[in-house]
Every structure is written in structure tokens, then in C-alpha cells.
Amino acid sequence: MEVVAARGDEGRDFDQFVAEHNLALQHFAYLVIGDAEDARDAVQDALLGAFRGWARIASDRDPGAYVRRSIVNANISRWRKRRREFTVGELHGATGAGTERVLDSLYLGSLLERLPVRQRAAVVLRYFEDREFLDIGEVLGCSPATARSLVHRALAQLRQAEGRDDA
């Protein structure tokens, strides 16, 4: 507790933000990145960056948008460096459960992995976090119209992929 007290109100505000948003950020990162370990690393890196500039970031309308944008940007950089495709098994690891929920999750993961990173992030923000296009644009660093276009193109690609999978 001594460390928190030494940081003052700013540190407590950051600790509160992490306590309130960590689970949602982990979920967001996993859906965007597709790998639990990489998602945890991305969240930790984004939170570290946020902590360094917390006084500025906390004054924003939604500091969570800054952290989510950091996660997306880190994933784009990681994806560009690695340039490799993942299989559904690599994305989700060994589940062993065999339930319908797991199969649905694997199917969704296999569809999402086909999307470019920004489209995947836009879909996750829109449909898993129920964000408006203004918020999506803020997280992705684009206009609301571009965010709407990213979601629209992603849905068209998902519909097309789903049609191919049924054939």
C-alpha cells in the first residue's frame, strides 16, 4: 500500500481505472488479437503506456479509448512483423470441452481471423462492446464514417465467408 500512497490521487485513479476496466480490456484484446497470451501482453503494454501519461489521458472523455487504441496499434505492428496466418487451433488452443458453445466460439474465431486487423477491431467494438461509430472512430483513430465503413466491409466479408463455409 505504500507505493499507492506515494503515487497520490493520480495513482489511485489509475488503479481504479485498471480495477474497473481490466477484464473488459482483456476480453477486447483477446477478440482483436486471437491469442490469450498475446492479448494479456498487449493489455499490460497498453496500461504501462497509459500509466506514464495518465494525467493527460485521464482528462480525456474516455481513457479506455486510448488503451484500446494502443492495443489495436500494437496488434497491427505485431501482425506486420510476423505476417503469418493462424489456424483456429492456434487461436483458441486445446479446449477439450466439445460443447456447442466452444464450437460456436471456434467458428466465430475462424471467421474473425479472416478479417484485416482494423476491421476485426471495428466489429469487436461494435458488436461485442456495443460501441457507437463515434467511439469506434476514436479508438481506431479515424472518422465515424470510416468506422462505419470498416464495420460494413467486415460484415460483407463475414457474410461472404459464411456462405462459402456452408457450400
C-alpha positions in Angstrom: 0.0 0.0 0.0 2.9 2.3 0.5 3.5 2.5 -3.3 -0.1 3.5 -4.0 0.0 6.2 -1.2 3.3 7.6 -2.6 1.7 8.0 -6.1 -1.1 10.2 -4.7 -4.5 10.7 -6.2 -3.3 10.2 -9.8 -2.0 6.7 -9.0 -5.2 5.8 -7.2 -7.3 7.0 -10.1 -5.2 4.8 -12.4 -5.5 1.8 -10.1 -9.3 2.3 -10.0 -9.4 2.5 -13.8 -7.5 -0.8 -14.1 -9.7 -2.5 -11.5 -12.8 -1.4 -13.3 -11.7 -2.0 -16.9 -9.1 -4.7 -16.9 -11.4 -7.6 -17.6 -13.2 -5.8 -20.4 -9.8 -4.8 -21.9 -8.5 -8.4 -21.7 -11.7 -9.6 -23.5 -11.4 -6.9 -26.1 -7.7 -7.7 -26.7 -8.4 -11.4 -27.0 -11.1 -10.8 -29.6 -8.9 -8.5 -31.6 -5.7 -10.5 -31.3 -7.0 -14.0 -31.1 -4.3 -15.3 -28.7 -4.8 -15.2 -24.9 -1.1 -14.8 -24.0 -0.5 -12.1 -26.7 -3.7 -10.3 -25.5 -2.5 -10.2 -21.9 0.8 -8.8 -23.1 -0.9 -6.2 -25.2 -3.1 -5.1 -22.4 -0.1 -4.8 -20.0 1.9 -2.8 -22.5 -1.1 -0.5 -23.2 -1.7 0.0 -19.5 2.0 0.7 -18.9 1.9 3.4 -21.6 -1.3 4.8 -20.2 0.2 5.0 -16.7 3.1 7.0 -18.0 0.8 9.7 -19.4 -2.1 9.2 -17.0 -2.6 12.8 -16.1 -3.2 13.7 -19.8 -5.1 10.5 -20.7 -7.4 10.7 -17.6 -8.6 14.1 -18.7 -10.0 12.6 -22.0 -13.6 11.8 -22.4 -12.9 8.1 -22.4 -9.4 6.9 -21.3 -10.5 3.4 -22.2 -10.4 4.5 -25.9 -6.7 5.4 -25.5 -5.9 2.0 -24.1 -8.0 0.2 -26.7 -6.3 2.2 -29.5 -2.9 1.2 -28.0 -4.0 -2.5 -28.1 -5.1 -2.2 -31.7 -2.0 -0.4 -32.8 0.3 -2.9 -31.0 -1.6 -5.7 -32.8 -1.2 -4.1 -36.2 2.5 -3.7 -35.6 2.8 -7.3 -34.3 0.9 -8.5 -37.3 3.0 -6.6 -39.8 6.2 -8.0 -38.2 5.0 -11.6 -38.1 3.0 -11.8 -41.3 1.9 -15.3 -40.6 -1.5 -16.9 -40.6 -3.0 -18.6 -37.6 -5.1 -21.7 -37.6 -8.2 -21.9 -35.4 -6.4 -24.3 -33.2 -3.6 -21.8 -32.6 -6.1 -19.1 -31.9 -8.1 -21.0 -29.3 -5.7 -23.7 -28.0 -6.8 -27.1 -26.9 -10.3 -26.8 -25.4 -11.3 -30.4 -24.9 -14.8 -29.3 -24.0 -16.6 -30.2 -27.3 -19.7 -28.2 -26.3 -21.8 -26.3 -28.7 -20.6 -23.0 -27.1 -17.0 -23.9 -27.8 -17.8 -24.9 -31.4 -19.6 -21.5 -31.8 -16.6 -19.7 -30.4 -14.2 -21.6 -32.7 -16.4 -20.8 -35.7 -16.6 -17.1 -34.7 -12.8 -17.1 -34.2 -12.2 -18.7 -37.6 -14.4 -16.0 -39.2 -12.8 -13.1 -37.3 -9.3 -14.3 -38.1 -10.1 -13.7 -41.8 -10.6 -10.0 -41.3 -7.9 -7.4 -41.5 -6.9 -6.1 -38.1 -8.7 -2.8 -38.2 -11.9 -4.4 -39.5 -11.7 -7.1 -36.8 -11.3 -4.4 -34.1 -14.2 -2.4 -35.5 -16.5 -5.4 -35.4 -15.4 -6.3 -31.9 -16.0 -2.7 -30.7 -19.4 -2.5 -32.4 -20.9 -5.9 -31.6 -19.1 -7.2 -28.5 -18.7 -3.8 -26.7 -21.8 -2.2 -28.2 -19.9 1.0 -29.1 -21.2 3.8 -31.4 -19.3 4.7 -34.5 -18.0 7.8 -32.9 -16.4 5.8 -30.2 -15.1 3.2 -32.7 -13.5 6.0 -34.7 -11.9 7.4 -31.5 -10.4 4.1 -30.6 -9.2 3.4 -34.2 -8.0 6.9 -34.9 -10.4 7.5 -37.8 -13.7 9.4 -38.5 -17.0 7.9 -37.6 -17.7 7.4 -41.3 -14.6 5.4 -41.7 -15.5 3.3 -38.7 -18.9 2.7 -40.2 -17.2 1.7 -43.5 -14.9 -0.7 -41.7 -17.8 -2.4 -40.0 -19.8 -2.6 -43.2 -16.9 -4.1 -45.2 -16.2 -6.5 -42.4 -19.8 -7.7 -42.2 -19.8 -8.1 -46.0 -16.7 -10.2 -45.9 -18.1 -12.3 -43.0 -21.3 -12.9 -44.9 -19.3 -14.0 -47.9 -17.1 -16.3 -45.8 -20.1 -17.8 -44.1 -21.7 -18.5 -47.5 -18.5 -20.3 -48.6 -18.4 -22.3 -45.4 -22.0 -23.5 -46.0 -21.3 -24.6 -49.5 
